[in-house]
Amino acid sequence: MAKAITKAQSDIRYGAIWFVGGLVVTFGTHILARDGGGGPYVIAYGPVIFGAFKLAKGVVSMLFGNDEIDPSSVDTETKSNGINCPSCIAKISTSTKYCQICGRALGI
């Protein structure tokens, strides 16, 4: 679960950086254009939108991403062949505690 929390925290951190950076560029260039007597300015909607999605993804992952698999719901055939990760659908062994692809805690 520590790896999943670290990924969520990373998404929140980088999402906030992109979001705030886009806003700073947008408002900064607008203020410079306005105070300089007019002229062009940059509306950095790409970084703002990307940052907002990344930030939201991190918050949702932090709040709801630690759902664990109920070991009693895994049948005997699945135990011998492995299971699919509920997040990324990768085939993983039942003896692991975390998915090697996405880092989700499996609780098995």
N, C-alpha and C positions, 0 to 999 in steps of 0.2 A: 504494500500500500504506500510505502514511502516513495517509491518511484512514480506512482500515479499522482501523488500530491505534488511532487517536484515538477512534473509536466504541467499540471494545472497552474501552479505558481508561476512557472515560466511563461505560459500563455497570458496570464494576467499582467505580468510585468511588461512583456513586449507589446501586448495590446495597448496598455496605457501609454507606453513610450510613443508608439505610432499615432495614437489618437491625439495626445497632447501636442506632439510634434506637428501634425497636420493643422491643428488649430492655431499654433504659434505662427506657422508660416502664413496661413490665411489672414489672420488678424494683423500680423506684423506688416505684411506687404500692403494690406488695405490702409493701415494707419500711415505708412510711409507715402503711399500714393495720395492720400487725402491731404496730409500736411505739406506735401511737396507741390500742391497746386493742381493735383489731378494726375492722370496717367494710368498705365496698366497695373494691375495687381493679380496675384495668384490665388485661386481658390483650390486648395489642396484637398479635394474631396476623396481622392483615392486613399491616401494614408488615413484619413479620418474614418472612412467606412471600413477599411481593413482592420484598423485598430479597434474599432467598436466590435466587429465580429470576433476578433481574437480575444478581446477582453471578455465578451459574453461567453465564448466557448470555455475560457478558463474558469469563470465563475460557475457556470453550469457543471463543469467537470468537478470542481471543488465541492459543490453542494450535493450532486447526485452521482458522481462517478465511482463512489466506493461501494456500490451494490455488490454484494458477494453472492456467489453461486451456492445454493443449498446442496450439500453433499448427498442428502437423501434423494434428491431428484435425479441423480445420475444413475442410470441402470447399469447392470453388470456388463452388457456388451459394450457400452460406451466406456466403462472403466478400463477394459482391456485394450481398446483401440484409441483412446484419447477422447477429448471433447473439443468442441469449437468454442473459442472465446466469444462471449456475448457482445463485446465491443467491436472487434475487428474481424470476427468469423475465421480467425486462423486456427488451424488444427494444432492442439497442444496436448501434452501429456497430463494425466491427472495427478501426477506426483509434484508438479510445480505449483508454487504459490502465486506467481505472477506470470502474465502473458509476456512472452519474449518479444512480441511485435509492438504492442501498445502500452505495456506496463500496468495493465489493470490487475488489481488484487482479485484472486479467484476464490479464496476462502475454503480451499479443499484440504 
